Amino acid sequence: MGERIRTYDWAATPLGPIEIWPQSLRTLVDLMLASQQPAYIGWGAECTSLYNDSYVPILGTKHPAALGKPYERVWPEIWDEYQPIIAATMAGEAQHFVDRPIALAGRAGRPMSWFTFSWTPIRNETGGIAGFYCAATETTNQILTEGALRDSKEATLRETGMRYRALFEALDQGFCIVEMIFDEQNRPVDYIFVETNPVFATQTSLHDVVGKSMRSLRPQHEDYWFEIYGRVALTGEPVRFEHEAGPLGRWYEVFAYRIGDPEHRHVAVLFDDITERKSAEVARGESEERLRQVQEAARIGSFEFDRRTNKAIASPEYLELYGLPENLSGFFSYEDWLALVHPEDRPRIEAETRIAVADPARRQLDYEFRIFRADTGGMRWITARTKLIRDANGRFVRSLGAQWDVTAEKDAEAALRQSEERYRTFIAHSSEGIWLLEFDPPLDISLPVEEQVELAYRNGRFVECNDAMAAMYGLARAEDLIGRTLEFPLPSASPEARAFLTEVIRSGYSMAGVESVERDAAGSQKYFENSMTGIVEDGQLKRLWGIQRDITDRRQAEEQRTLLIHELNHRVKNTLATVQSIASQTLRNAPSTREAKDALEGRLIALARAHDVLTRESWEGAELREIVAQAVAPYASQGENRLHLSGPEIRLPPRMALALAMALQELATNAVKYGALANPTGEIRITWDVEAAPPVSRLHLRWEESGGPPVQAPSRRGFGSRLIERSLSQELNGNARIAFRPTGIVCTVDAPLA
């Protein structure tokens, strides 16, 4: 955009050639082009348009034609709405809008956009307002995302009536659902707690509140809370705010939105206890005020600068700070001061000063910088705080300021940073999980164990940890764990977790090599080996340091080994029982020893093949297609197409796979002796599919022979037939039938896949 502005024919616009532009406009354009934020300038009576590269996406297809055009021609679709706002801005009234919806043309796929932006009136060299400066941030994606999320939540809750209990339990923020109570004039007067999550009690100190009203729990609770929740219940408009709850003695950051059908008047409240943050803000404000009063009273390094004379009256302490002679007060100029600023800091200080002075809304300027003393040339760090005094028109006329030497503090900070960096490097590169749990308030270790457990859950939070620790819980980085309570790794509802915490307490918060069973972010079970030590002062546990090692793989390997031993024992017994049954039935029904030998070998080979398939799959199951293929593989001749297999991929449990393998062996053996494989032209079709029949899907398998010798029903059923129709039915908990049709044998199997 800088190139476009330099080459644009400005002579054809009310601004005229760039060479005659006033310095105020030139400076403003430089600031705009250097800004990473979308920025726009409207200059002159027609508000001629200039903008930077970051503003181009807002214009859409209107770029580059918008450059140099009046505001009315660039944005005709919103001119009627914004003309009075522009007039007010050009009259000297600054504007600021947050998440304002605007229907802009030229933006494909975005009929409505949202922006947070400000318009600042800009004065020229004569003091008159010549234009305005717009700094904008597009919030469309944020608004649409929040809206979609809100709509999705309301729709889901309305349709299902579920409260997503798992989400409530996992939240590290306080959450509750309240039912609003209104009087005869439809004014909100109270609310009843419908549901709360565990963190609710931690952040409010209110316990067992479900079914109770807030007035009954805290009669002095401010009307503000009832009014704002009542408005949400009636309008459906969500609100986000911060406010103090006086009777609870806490500050909260709150997001409240209506949930469920409007007539239920239910409001969901998601909140964070920000009392510590607010206390810190108040303390910081009080500290700053005390510092200001000390500076004003003692005039430590103080000065008063008059813009008209470009001279400063400086206190003796100020002159000493810079190594200047005492008689220089009243003759010390802005340029004299700037010359003593470190060359590396000078451009920044100049830029910050120029921006602050040009902004009518700025009243104070704070910065830190380095100087070289005028007498010794020694480098010193200076903190400066300057109050900007302006006239009725907002023009800067003079300044009052205080400066003091912070070199010692900077040196201490540098040393502390180096020490912390060494510590951070050690923590960051450790492969073991290192963490620090802090208790606020500290935990009294003389209390009963169960009470200490409850206080640990309530007051303990992770304040330090490394990435290795976070990774053990399935988190991407340490920051994802910091701030969480013990509820995350050791859910208070888990007896095992509470037992482990009890063991930690009984050890006096000092243990080594103790194993724990915990859950990661995905809910998966993890095993850790822990060592920890507590920092106890005056009987109060303040912090708990810990190191832990993930031994999940080792424990799982041990469990797997034990499981395999038991499984092997079970499988060997079952296999021996199966072999015993096969041998007994075969020998009992075989006409001759030779036939008994052949039948027994065939059946044992079929059993072995099925075992091979299951062994490759660690006895977790087998694919049906592989079981069928193994059964008929010995009878498939190269170049022939007599065996036809068709069906989807189906994984069978071990018991089912063994039973089907034995049945298919009997059918194949019979086909070779008497059926479709007893001549050169016979064929066998084996098909299967799955029927999705609640509550359990069912397997349908069909063995059909054709083209073989004519078939007659046998006078008596042999072991093979009984194995298929009786044993297979029992093993599969289903039905198996053999039909001796003249065209060939047909065997059907119908069994549940469970």
N, C-alpha and C positions, 0 to 999 in steps of 0.2 A: 504493500500500500504506500510505503514511502516513495517508491519509484513512480507509482501512478500519480501521486500528489505532485511530485516534482515535474512531471511531464504534462500535466493537465492544463488545458487552455483556460486559466482562471480569468483572463481578460474578458471573457464572454459572460462572466458571472458578476453579481454585485460585489464580490470580494476584490475584484481587480487582480492584476498580476501579483505573483508572490512577492516581487521586489518591493511593493508598496504596502504589504501587510504590516499591521502594527506589531511591535515586539511581543505584546501580550498574546496575540494569536499565534505567532511563531513558537513561543515557549510552550503554549498549550498543545500545539500539534506535535512538538518534540516529545512531550510527556505522553501523549496518547499513543504515538507510534512505538514508544519504548515499553508500554504497558503490555503484560501478558493477559490482562483481563479485557473482554470486549469493551471498547470505548467508542464514543460518538461525540462529535462537536456540531452544534447548530449555531451558526454565526450570522449576525446581521439581522435586519428586519424580516427577511424571508427565511431565516434559519437555514442558510446554505449548509449542505451536508458534507462533513469529513468524517472518516472512520478508519480504524486500524484493521490488521489482518484478522484478529480474533473476532471482530464484529461481522465478518463476511458471512459465516453460517447463519446468522440471524436474518440477514437480507435475503438469502436464498437466491432465487433467479433474478432478483432486482440488482444484484451486483454484476458488472461494475457500473451499470447505467446510473446508479443512485449517487455516485460521487459528483459533487458540485451542484446537485439539484436541491430545490427548496424542500423542506420537511413535508409540506402539503402534497407535493408531487411524489415524493418517495413513499409516503404512507397515506394515500387517499382513503383507504378503507377504515382508518381509525382517526382521521383528521377531526371529525365532528366531536369525538370524545376527548381528544387530547388538546384541541385548540385552546380551551380555557386554562388547561394546566400549563401549557407553554406560556400563555399570557401571564399567569401568576409567577412562573419562573423568571420571565424577562422583567418582571416587576421587582425581583429581588427575593422571592420566596423559594427557598430550596425545597426539593421534593424527594421523597423516599418511599418506595413501594416494595412490599415483600410478597413473593409468590403471586404476582398479579396476572390474571388470565388475559391474554390479548389474542384476538383473531387476526393474524397476519397473513396477507396474500404472498404467493411466491415461495411457500415452503411446502414442498411436495410431501403428502402424507401427514401433514400436521395442520389441520384446520384451526386448532387452538393450541397456543403455546403459553407457558408460564415463565415469568421473569422476576427476579429481585434486582431493582435498579434504583439509581439516584440521579437527579438532575441538579447540578450546582450552577447558580448564576455566575457568570464571568465578567469582570469589569475590565475596561480598556484603560489606556493611559490617562484619560480624562476623568476617570472615576465612574463613568456611566456603565451600565450593563450592556454588553455588546453581544452576548450569546450565552450558551449554556454548555456544560460538560456532562455527558452521560456515562456512567460506569455501570455495566450490566452483567448479570450472571443468569444464564438460563437454567431454570429448575423444572423444566417440563418432565424429564425422565423421573425425577424424584416424586413429583406430584402424581404422575400417572401410576408409578409403582406403588406409592402409598394408597392411592385410590383403589387400585386393583386388589391390593392386599386386604384393604378394609372390606371391599365388596365381597371378596372371596371368603373372608372370615365370617361375615354376616350370613352369606348364602349357605355356607357349610353348616353353621350353627343352627340356622333356621330349618334346614332340611333334615339334619340328622339328630339334632338335640344333644349332641355329645359335647363334652367339655374338655376333651383331649387331656385326660388325666396325666398321661405320661409327660406331656409338655409342661403342665403345671409343676410336676414334681422336679423337672429338670431345670426350670427357670432359676437364674441366680438373681432375679429381681422379684420384688414383692408383687403379688397378683391377687386380686379378689373380684368377685362379681357381687354387686349389690342391687337390691330391689328398692327403687325410690318410693317414698311415701309422700303424698300430697294432701293438703287440707281442702276444705270446701271451695276455696278460691283458686284451686289448682296451683298452690304455692308449695314448693318442696320444703318439708319440715324435718325429715329424718330418712334414714335408709337402713335396711336389714341386710346383713351379710348372708349371701346365698352359698358362696364357696370361696375358699382361700387356698393358697399354696403354702408349703412349709416356710418359705422365706418371709411370708407375711408376718408371722409372729416375731421373727428375728428383727424385722425392720420397724415394727410398731409397738412391740412389747405387749400386744393384745393377744390373749390366748383363748381358745374355745369360743370363738365369736360367731360361728355359723348358727343362724336362726335368731341372733340377738341384734337389737338396733344400736346404732351408734350413740344415740342420746342416752340409752340405758348404761352404756359402757363409759362414755365420757360426756356428761351433761353439759360441760362448758365448751364442747367442740364448736368452733366458729361457724356462723351461718354461711360463710363463703363457700365451704365445701358442699353444703346441701344445695346452694343456689347453682353452682357450676355443674354439679352432677345432674341436678334436675333439668337444667337447660339441655344437657347432652341427651337425657332420656326423652325429652319432648321434641327436640329438633332433629336428632340423629346426627348432628354435627360433632365430630370428634374434636377434642381440645388437647393441647400440650402446654404445660405451664409449670412454674416453680412456685411453691408457697410454703409458709410455715404453719405447722399444726401446733398451736400454743399448748393446749392441754397435754399433748404427747411430748412436748419439748424437742421437736425435730423439724427439720426442713425436708421437703420431698420434691423430686422432679417427677411429674405425673403425665401419663398419657391415658385419657379416658375416652371410651367410645361405646355407643349403644350396641347391645348384643341381643339377638333374638327378635321376636315380633315386637313392634312398637308398643302394643297394648300391655305387654309384660313390664315395660319400664325398667328393664334390666340394664345396668351399666357395668362394663368391664373396666377395671382400673389396673394399669401396669405402672409400678412406681419404684423409685430408687431413693433410699435414704441418703440425702446429700448434706446432712448436718455437718459433717467434718469439712466438706468443701466450703460451705457457707461460713462456718466458724473461721476457716482459714482466710476467706475473703474479708470478713469483718476485722480479723486481727491484722491483716495486711493493710487495710484502710486506716485502722487506728495507728499502725506503725508509721505509715506515710504521713499522717497528719502530725504525729509527734515530731517526725523528722522535719516537716515543714516549719513547725513552730520553733524548733531549735535553731533552724537556719535563719529564720526571720529575727529571732531574739539575739542570737550571737553574731549574725552576719558573717558566718564562716564562708570565706571565699565568695562573697556576694558582689554583685555588680548591678548597675542600672544603665541601660543603653538607650540613647535617644536617636531614632532614625533620622530626624531632621538634621542633626549635627554630625551624625555618624561617629559619635564619640561615646565612651563609656566611663562612668564614674565607678571606680573599683575600690573595694575595701583593702586595707593593708594585708589581710590574710589572702585575698585574691592575688595581689601583686607578688606576695611571697611564694604562692603556689606556682607561679610562672617564672620566678626568679627575676622579676622586674623591679626597677627602682621605685621608691615610695612616691616620688614627685611626678610619676606618670599618670596618676589618677586624673581623669577629666581630659586626657590627651590620648587615650588609648582607643584606637579605631578598630572597626570590624576586620579590616585587612591586616592590621598588626596582630590581632588575635589569631586569625586564620594562618598567618605565616608560621606560628609556633606549633600548629597542629602537625602531627606526623604525616609525611607525604602519602603514606599508604591509606590513611584514614581521611585525608583532606577531601577527596572527591565525594565520599559518602556524606561527610558532615555538611559540605556545601549543598549537596542535593537535598538532604533532609531539611536543612534550614530554609532553602528556597521554597520547597513544597509547603512547609508549615506556615511560612509567612504569607504565601499566596492564598491559602485556604482561609476564608473568613470565619469558618467554624472552629478553627484550631485555637485553643487557648493555652496550650502547654506543649513544650518540646523537651523530651528527655533523650539523652544519648550518652554513650561511653566512647572515649577515644584516647589516643596517646598524644603526648606533647613532648617537645624537647625544651627543657628549661633554658631561658635566655642567658643565664649567667654561667651555668656549668655544662650545658648541653646534655645533661642527663635525661634519660627517657622516663616518663612517669605516666601512670594510668589516671585518667580523670573521669569522674561521673558528674554530669551536668544536668540540672533541672531548671528550665526557663519558663517563666510565665509571660505570655504574649498579651500585650495591652493594645486594644483596638479602639477606633473612634466609633461614632454612632453608625457609620456606614460600613463597618467591618474592616476598615483599613488598618494595617499594622502601623503603630506610631512609636511604641517603645517596648522594652522588655525588662523584666526583673528576674534575676537568676541567682542560683547558688551552685558552687562547684566545690568538690572536695577530692582529695587524693585517695585512690583506692588501689595503689600499687601493691601494698602488702597483701590485700585481699586477693588480688589477681595472682600474685605469686603463690599464695596458699591454695587457690583454686587449681592452678596448674599442677602443683604437687599432688593435690588430692585426685585430680584427673588421672595422673600417671599411676597413682596407687590403685585407683579404681579400675584402670585399664588392665593392669596386671591381674587384678582379681577377676575381672570379667573374662579375660583371655583364658585363665585357668578353668573357670566355670564353663565357658562356652565350648572348650575343646575336650572336656571330660566326656567319656563314653557312658559314665554312670549318671543316673539322675540325681541332681543336687537341688535341694529346695529349702526354703525358709518359711515357716508358718508363724504368723504374728498374732498375738491375742490382744484385743482391745475391747473392753478393759482386760488387764492381766487376770490370769486364772489362779484362784486361791487353791493351793495344792493340799490344804488341810481339810477341804470339803470331802464329803462322802464320794466314793468312786463314781456312782451313777450320776451324781450332780455334776461332777467334773466332766463326765461324758457329754452331758447336755450343754454345758458352757463351752466346751471345745467345739461342738457343732455350731453354736451360736456366735461365738466371738473369734474363732480362728479363721484366718484368711491367708492364702498363699501370697506373699509379697515378693519373693525371689524364687527363680528356678532357671534351669538352663534348657536349651532346646531338646537335649537328650531326654530330660524328664518329661517334657511335653509330648515327645514322640512315643514314649511308653504308654501314654493314654490316648494315642491316636490323634493328637493335636498337631497342627502344622508348626507352631512356634511357641516359645515360652510365654509370650504375651497372652495367648489363649487360655493359659492356666492361671496366670497371676490375677488376683482379685477374687478367685473362687474360694468357696468354703470347703470344709471336709466332706460336705454332702456330695460333692462330685466324685471323689475316688472311693469314699466309704459311705454309701447311702445309710442314713440313720434308720431306715426301715429294714435293713439287712441285719439279722442276728449275728452273722459271721463278722460283719464290719464292726459292730458294737463290741463283740468279744475281743477283736484285735485291739481296738482302742482301749478297752478295759485293761488288757495286758500291758499296753504302753504306760498307762497311768500307774498300775501296780509296780512297774519297774522303776518308778521314780523318774519317768521321762528320760531314761537312759538305757539303751539296749543295743545289741549288736547281733547281726546274723539271724534275725527273726523273720520268718516267712509270713506273708499276708496274701489273702485272696481278694482281689479288687475287680472293678469294672472299668473299661476304657470308655471313650466318648461314644463308641458304637454299641456299647452294652456287652461287649465280649469279655469273658473271664480272663483275668491276668494274674500271674503269680510273681511276687516280688520278694527279694531278700533285703531286709531293711536294717539300717543302723541309724540311730538318732540320739541326740543329746539336747536337753532343755536348758534354757538360760533362766535361772530362778534367782530372784532378788527379793529378800525379805518375805519369803514364803509365797511369792507371786510368780507364776510362770508367765514370762513376757514373750519369749520366742522359743521355737523348736526347730533346730537344724536337723536335716536328714540327708542321708545318701541311700539310694536304693538301686538294686540291680534287677533287671528283668530276667527271671528264670522260667518264664512261661514255656519256652521250647524244651527246656530240660524236664520240667514237670510233665508236660504233655508226652514227651518221649517215655518217661517212666510209666505213665498211665497207659500209653499205647502198648508198651512191653507187657505189662500185667494183663491188659485186655487180650493181647495176642496169645499169651499162655493159656488163659481160660478158654479162648476161642478154639485154640488148637486141641485142647483136651476134649472140648465139646464135639469138634468135628471128627476127631479120631474115633470117639465112641459111636457117633452117628454112622460114620463110614463102615465101621466094623459090623454094626447092626444091619446096615444095608447089604453088605457082602454076605453076611450070615443068611439073611432072608433070601437073597438071590440064589445062593448055593442050595439051600434047603428046597426051595420051590423047583429049581431046575432038576435036581437029582430025583425029586419025587415024581416028576411028570415026564422025564425023558425016556423014550422007548429003549435006548441003548446007551452004553457008556460013551461011545464015540459022539453021539448026538449031544449027550449031556456035557461032554468036554467042549464041543464047539459052541453050544449055547451059552455055557458059563463064561467061556473066554470072550465071546462077543459082548455079553452084558457087562462084564468087568471092564472091557476096553471102552464101552460107551460111558460107563461111570468115570473112568479115568479121563476121557476127553472132557467131560463136563467139569471135572475137578481142575483140569488144566486151564480152562476158560476162567473159572472162578479164582484160581490162584493168581492169574495175571491181573485180575481186578481186585486183589487183596481181599477176596471173599466179601466184597461189598455189593456184588451183583454182577449180572452179565447181560449182554445184548441178546435179544431173542434171535435175531438174524444169525449171529455167530453160533448159537446153540443148534439151530436148524442146519446150518451149513456144515458144522462138524459131524452131525448125525448122518448126512447123506453123502459126505465127501468120499468115502470109500467106494461109492457106487457110481460116481461121475466119471465117464470115459471121455477121453479127448476127442473132439470132433462131433460128439453127440449132443443133442439138445433135448434130453428126456426128463430132466429135473427142473421144475419151474418154481422159484421162490418169490413171493410177493407180499409186501407188508411194510408198515411204517417202522421207524426206529423205536423199540420198546425195551426198557431196561427192567430185567426181572430180578427179584430177590433170590438169594442162594437156594433156598428150599424149593422154590418154583422152578428154577433153572435145572436142578438135578432131576426133579420128577419128569419134566418134559423131555430131557435128554434120554432118560431110560425108556420112555414111551416111544419116542421117535426111533430109537434103536430097534425096538420090537417090531414096529411097523416096517422099517427098512429091511430087516431080516426076513420078515414074512413076504415082502414084495419080491425079494430075490428068489425065494424058494417057490412061491406059489402065485405071486401077483404080477404087477406091471413090469417088473424087472426080470421076470422069468423068461421073456422072449425078446427079440430085437426091436419090437415096435411099441412096447408099452411106455407110458409116461406117467409122471407123478406131479401133481400140482399141490404145493403147500402155500396156503394164504392165511393171513392173519390181519386183524385190525382191532381197534380199541373203541368201545362204546362208552361215551361219557354219561354214565347212568348214576345219579346221586344215590346213596352217599359215596359209593366207591365205583370207579370206572371198572369195566369188565373186558377181559381178553376173549376174543373169538378166534380160534385156530381151526383150520380145516385141512385134512390130508385126503386127497382124492386121486384114486388110480384109474387109468383108462388105457385101452389098447392091449391089455394083457390077456392071458387065458381066461375063459369064462369062470366065474366065481360061484361057488356053492357054499351055503352056510354050513359050518362044521357040525358034526353030531355032538361034540362036546367042546367046551371052552378050555383052551390051554392056558399055560401060565402067562403067556404074552397078552392074551385077551384080558385075563383077570388083572394083570398088572396095569393095563390101560384103563379099564372101565371101573375097577374098584379102588386100587391103590392110588391111581392118578386123581380120581375124584376126591378121595380122602385127603391126599397131600395138598391139593389145590383148593379144597373147600368149594368145589364146583361140580360140574357134570362133564363126563367123557362118554361118548357113545361110538360104537363101531357098527356100521351097516354093511352087510355082505351082499352088495348089489351084483347082478350078473356082469355088468360092465367093469366092475372093479370095486375094491374096498373103499369106503368113505368113513373117516374118523373125524368127529367134531369135538372140540373142547370149549367149554364156556366156564370161565373162572374169574373171580374178583382179583384185581391187581392190588393187593394189599399185603 
